[in-house]
Amino acid sequence: MGLLDELDLTLQIESKSDYKEKLKSLQLELLHLQSRLRSSRRSVMMVFEGPDAAGKGGIIKRVVERLDPRALRVYSIIKPTPEELEHHYLWRFWNKLPRQGELAIFDRSWYGRLLVERVEGFACKEEWQRAYEEINHFEKLLSDDGYIICKFYIHITKDEQLRRFEAREADPYKCWKINEEDWRNREKWEEHNTAAEMMFKKTSTKHAPWNIIEGNYKWYARIKVLKLIIKYLTAELPSE
């Protein structure tokens, strides 16, 4: 039994009005915290990982939609460019680090080395095994320099992923979200979960812990992530 197996994926918020009320309140609280961040010498980095269709994009949208866009950036990390492949895999993230007082969100991240690159064979065994220590050092360096690192892994069941895949294919406004690569990744569901479990074990640290989020019900996942972000920032940022 791993951490993913222990999740209660039946957790949900049943009332839409309850969800909307909580969402509005938490977004306002986060906006006030962003003001505190901007007047501090700290920076925030949020990392979102998880299976395809887990709801990462929807969560990120709710996190940022009430914030001041001038002080935040959202990066959707896709396969590296030819230039990026000529460098160490962490190289392409250095120029995306937020400045003091700013926030950066990564929709997928350097953890690709330990997840998809491991499973698909884009990184050899020596490379991805070495990456645990490299990533821990990378995040410790940033933490020591004042970065607040929030890491979230959004998880869903395989059946729920199938339902979302089929819904996307049937929706002309969402069909762009699904492609052959998503279906191919699904065939290696267990391998991806095994890689994720090892990632939690080796890269969840005091300064950058993993938060595993129950994602089968989107409203619940969004509210839980917002609450955790507020908890971390409240503890780390000086009061106004």
C-alpha positions as CSV (number, residue, x, y, z in Angstrom):
1,M,0.0,0.0,0.0
2,G,1.4,3.4,-1.0
3,L,0.3,6.9,-0.3
4,L,-1.9,7.0,-3.4
5,D,-3.7,3.8,-2.3
6,E,-4.5,5.3,1.0
7,L,-6.3,8.3,-0.4
8,D,-10.1,8.6,0.2
9,L,-11.1,9.7,-3.3
10,T,-14.8,9.8,-2.3
11,L,-14.3,13.1,-0.5
12,Q,-16.4,15.9,-2.0
13,I,-18.3,19.1,-1.5
14,E,-21.9,18.4,-2.4
15,S,-23.4,21.9,-2.4
16,K,-22.5,24.2,-5.2
17,S,-23.5,27.2,-3.1
18,D,-21.2,26.0,-0.3
19,Y,-18.3,25.5,-2.8
20,K,-18.9,29.0,-4.3
21,E,-18.9,30.6,-0.9
22,K,-15.8,28.9,0.3
23,L,-14.0,29.6,-3.0
24,K,-14.8,33.4,-2.9
25,S,-13.6,33.7,0.7
26,L,-10.4,31.8,0.2
27,Q,-9.5,33.7,-3.0
28,L,-10.0,37.0,-1.1
29,E,-7.7,35.7,1.7
30,L,-5.1,34.7,-0.9
31,L,-5.3,38.1,-2.5
32,H,-4.4,39.7,0.8
33,L,-1.5,37.3,1.2
34,Q,-0.3,38.3,-2.2
35,S,-0.1,41.9,-1.0
36,R,2.0,40.7,2.0
37,L,4.2,38.8,-0.4
38,R,4.8,41.8,-2.7
39,S,6.0,43.9,0.3
40,S,8.4,41.1,1.5
41,R,11.7,39.8,0.2
42,R,10.2,36.3,-0.3
43,S,9.2,34.5,-3.5
44,V,6.6,31.7,-4.0
45,M,6.9,28.7,-6.2
46,M,3.9,26.3,-6.7
47,V,4.4,22.9,-8.4
48,F,1.5,20.9,-9.7
49,E,1.9,17.3,-10.8
50,G,-0.5,14.4,-11.3
51,P,-2.0,12.2,-14.0
52,D,-3.5,13.6,-17.2
53,A,-7.0,15.1,-16.6
54,A,-6.4,15.2,-12.8
55,G,-7.7,18.8,-12.7
56,K,-4.4,20.6,-12.4
57,G,-5.4,23.4,-14.8
58,G,-8.8,23.9,-13.1
59,I,-7.1,24.3,-9.7
60,I,-4.5,26.7,-11.1
61,K,-7.2,28.8,-12.6
62,R,-9.0,29.1,-9.3
63,V,-5.7,30.0,-7.5
64,V,-4.8,32.9,-9.8
65,E,-8.1,34.3,-11.1
66,R,-8.5,36.9,-8.3
67,L,-4.8,37.7,-7.9
68,D,-2.8,40.6,-9.3
69,P,-1.5,39.2,-12.6
70,R,1.4,41.7,-12.6
71,A,3.2,39.7,-9.9
72,L,2.6,36.2,-11.0
73,R,3.5,33.8,-13.8
74,V,2.1,30.4,-14.8
75,Y,4.3,28.0,-16.8
76,S,2.9,25.0,-18.6
77,I,5.9,22.7,-18.9
78,I,5.9,20.6,-22.1
79,K,8.7,18.6,-23.7
80,P,12.0,20.4,-23.8
81,T,13.2,22.2,-26.9
82,P,16.3,21.2,-28.9
83,E,18.3,23.9,-27.1
84,E,17.1,22.8,-23.7
85,L,18.0,19.2,-24.4
86,E,21.6,20.4,-24.9
87,H,21.7,21.5,-21.2
88,H,21.2,19.9,-17.8
89,Y,17.4,19.3,-17.3
90,L,17.2,21.9,-14.5
91,W,18.7,24.6,-16.8
92,R,15.4,25.6,-18.4
93,F,13.8,26.3,-15.0
94,W,16.4,28.8,-13.7
95,N,15.1,31.6,-15.9
96,K,11.6,30.9,-14.7
97,L,12.3,31.5,-11.0
98,P,10.1,34.3,-9.6
99,R,11.7,37.6,-8.4
100,Q,11.3,38.8,-4.9
101,G,7.7,39.5,-4.1
102,E,6.4,37.4,-7.0
103,L,4.8,34.0,-7.5
104,A,5.4,31.4,-10.1
105,I,3.2,28.4,-10.8
106,F,4.5,25.3,-12.7
107,D,1.9,23.1,-14.4
108,R,4.3,20.1,-14.4
109,S,7.9,20.8,-13.5
110,W,11.4,19.5,-13.0
111,Y,9.7,16.4,-11.5
112,G,9.2,15.2,-15.1
113,R,12.6,13.7,-14.8
114,L,11.3,11.4,-12.0
115,L,7.9,10.7,-13.6
116,V,7.3,10.7,-17.4
117,E,11.0,10.7,-18.3
118,R,11.6,7.7,-16.1
119,V,8.5,5.8,-17.3
120,E,8.9,6.5,-21.0
121,G,12.7,6.0,-21.0
122,F,13.6,9.5,-21.9
123,A,16.0,9.4,-19.0
124,C,18.2,6.4,-18.3
125,K,18.1,4.7,-14.9
126,E,21.4,6.4,-13.8
127,E,19.9,9.8,-14.7
128,W,16.6,9.5,-12.9
129,Q,18.1,7.9,-9.9
130,R,20.7,10.7,-9.6
131,A,17.9,13.3,-10.0
132,Y,16.4,12.7,-6.5
133,E,19.4,14.2,-4.8
134,E,19.8,16.9,-7.5
135,I,16.3,18.1,-7.1
136,N,16.5,18.1,-3.3
137,H,19.7,20.2,-3.5
138,F,18.0,22.5,-6.0
139,E,15.0,23.1,-3.7
140,K,17.1,23.4,-0.6
141,L,19.2,26.1,-2.3
142,L,16.0,28.0,-3.2
143,S,14.5,27.6,0.2
144,D,17.6,28.9,1.9
145,D,17.4,31.9,-0.4
146,G,13.9,32.7,0.8
147,Y,11.7,30.9,-1.7
148,I,8.5,29.4,-0.4
149,I,7.9,26.1,-2.2
150,C,4.4,24.5,-2.3
151,K,4.2,21.1,-4.1
152,F,0.9,19.4,-5.0
153,Y,0.2,16.1,-6.6
154,I,-3.4,15.8,-7.7
155,H,-4.6,12.2,-7.9
156,I,-7.7,10.5,-9.4
157,T,-8.8,6.9,-10.1
158,K,-8.1,5.3,-13.4
159,D,-11.9,5.0,-14.0
160,E,-12.4,8.7,-13.3
161,Q,-9.6,9.5,-15.8
162,L,-11.3,7.5,-18.5
163,R,-14.6,9.3,-17.8
164,R,-12.8,12.7,-18.2
165,F,-11.0,11.6,-21.3
166,E,-14.2,10.5,-23.0
167,A,-16.0,13.7,-21.9
168,R,-13.2,15.8,-23.4
169,E,-13.3,14.0,-26.7
170,A,-17.1,14.5,-26.9
171,D,-16.9,18.3,-26.1
172,P,-15.9,20.5,-29.1
173,Y,-14.7,23.1,-26.7
174,K,-12.4,20.7,-24.8
175,C,-11.3,18.2,-27.4
176,W,-8.0,20.1,-27.7
177,K,-7.2,18.9,-24.2
178,I,-6.9,15.2,-25.2
179,N,-4.4,13.6,-27.6
180,E,-2.8,10.2,-28.4
181,E,0.0,10.8,-25.9
182,D,-2.6,11.0,-23.1
183,W,-4.0,7.6,-24.1
184,R,-0.5,6.1,-24.3
185,N,0.4,7.4,-20.9
186,R,-2.8,5.8,-19.5
187,E,-1.5,2.4,-20.6
188,K,1.3,2.7,-18.1
189,W,-0.9,3.8,-15.2
190,E,0.7,1.5,-12.6
191,E,4.3,2.5,-13.7
192,H,3.4,6.1,-13.3
193,N,2.0,5.5,-9.8
194,T,5.1,3.5,-8.8
195,A,7.3,6.4,-10.0
196,A,5.2,8.9,-8.1
197,E,5.4,6.9,-4.9
198,M,9.2,6.8,-5.1
199,M,9.2,10.6,-5.8
200,F,7.1,11.2,-2.6
201,K,9.5,9.1,-0.5
202,K,12.7,10.6,-1.7
203,T,11.8,14.3,-2.4
204,S,9.3,15.2,0.3
205,T,11.4,17.4,2.6
206,K,10.8,19.7,5.5
207,H,11.3,22.8,3.4
208,A,9.4,21.4,0.3
209,P,6.9,18.7,1.4
210,W,4.6,17.0,-1.0
211,N,0.8,17.5,-0.6
212,I,-1.2,14.7,-2.2
213,I,-4.7,15.9,-3.1
214,E,-7.8,13.8,-3.6
215,G,-8.9,14.9,-7.1
216,N,-11.9,12.8,-8.1
217,Y,-14.2,15.6,-7.1
218,K,-12.9,18.9,-8.5
219,W,-14.7,21.3,-6.0
220,Y,-13.1,19.4,-3.1
221,A,-9.6,19.4,-4.7
222,R,-9.7,23.2,-5.5
223,I,-10.8,24.2,-2.0
224,K,-8.2,21.9,-0.3
225,V,-5.3,23.3,-2.4
226,L,-6.4,26.9,-1.7
227,K,-6.5,26.2,2.1
228,L,-3.1,24.6,2.0
229,I,-1.6,27.5,0.1
230,I,-3.1,30.0,2.6
231,K,-1.7,27.9,5.5
232,Y,1.8,27.9,4.1
233,L,1.9,31.6,3.2
234,T,0.3,32.7,6.4
235,A,3.1,30.9,8.3
236,E,5.9,32.2,6.2
237,L,5.1,35.8,5.4
238,P,5.5,38.7,7.8
239,S,2.2,40.3,9.0
240,E,1.4,43.7,7.6
